[in-house]
Amino acid sequence: PRLFVEADLAAGARLPLDRAQANYLLNVLRRKPEDPVLLFNGRDGEWRAHLDPTGRKSADLVLAARTRPQPARADLHYLFAPLKSARLDYLAQKAVEMGAGTIRPVLTRYTQGERLKPERLRANAIEAAEQCGILAIPSLPEAARLPAALADLEPERLLVFCDEAAAVADPVAALRAAADPDAPPPLAVLIGPEGGFAPEERAMIQERPNSVGLSLGPRILRADTAAVAALALVQAVLGD
Ligand code: SAM
């Protein structure tokens, strides 16, 4: 297992597990003291640790050695209009698995679920990082309205605007025309809400100089499906 912990990680450090973690490792996964557990905190790389039971239901983790250095965070931004909670959990997990290093909620005219819970977004991002083996927890900037979110993007960052109305016959060719796959620019992928973008929002996005409208095919996808399809496409054509 790979576990995210908040504590600093260093050789010899001893980390007491809380009841839930101890129960998970000792009773659910039936880890023995000699079985390694991998730990990361988003800062200090990945470490191998061993369990040291301190009671029937309690244990410490003792850090042995660093197994991987801390890499830089992925530079792919994913901007999404929040959805209802259960689909938001899916969307956050899949975005991390697909390599988004920054995940930002964007509020639009037709956005649902504006009562976004940042701690739930973070919990999902951490769970996905544990699962997929990345060491850098994605950056989760606070939600912004569309104009502010667009203004916060650096001018050199190519905005891939997923637009069911875009007249793009070949999305791979569109991405290749917008950026050199051998030297890709920093990227941001923008997906709209279930209600789509309002006409003035679509115009505002299209007026941003460094952006490309991307059709993901003739069918209208749910926003969470569009996220996975768009991130996979962008990673395949312009990813590292
Ligand atoms: N309200 C819109 C409608 O009914 O025409 C559909 C919105 S769609 C459910 C949610 C978001 O997913 C869109 O804003 C867009 O960003 C993305 N999306 C869905 N299907 C797409 C497609 N075929 N190509 C590109 N983006 C798509």
Residues whose N, C-alpha, C, O or C-beta is under 5 A from the ligand:
A	BS01	SAM	C162 D163 E164 L190 I191 G192 P193 E194 G195 G196 F197 L214 S215 L216 G217 P218 R219 I220 L221 R222 A223 A226
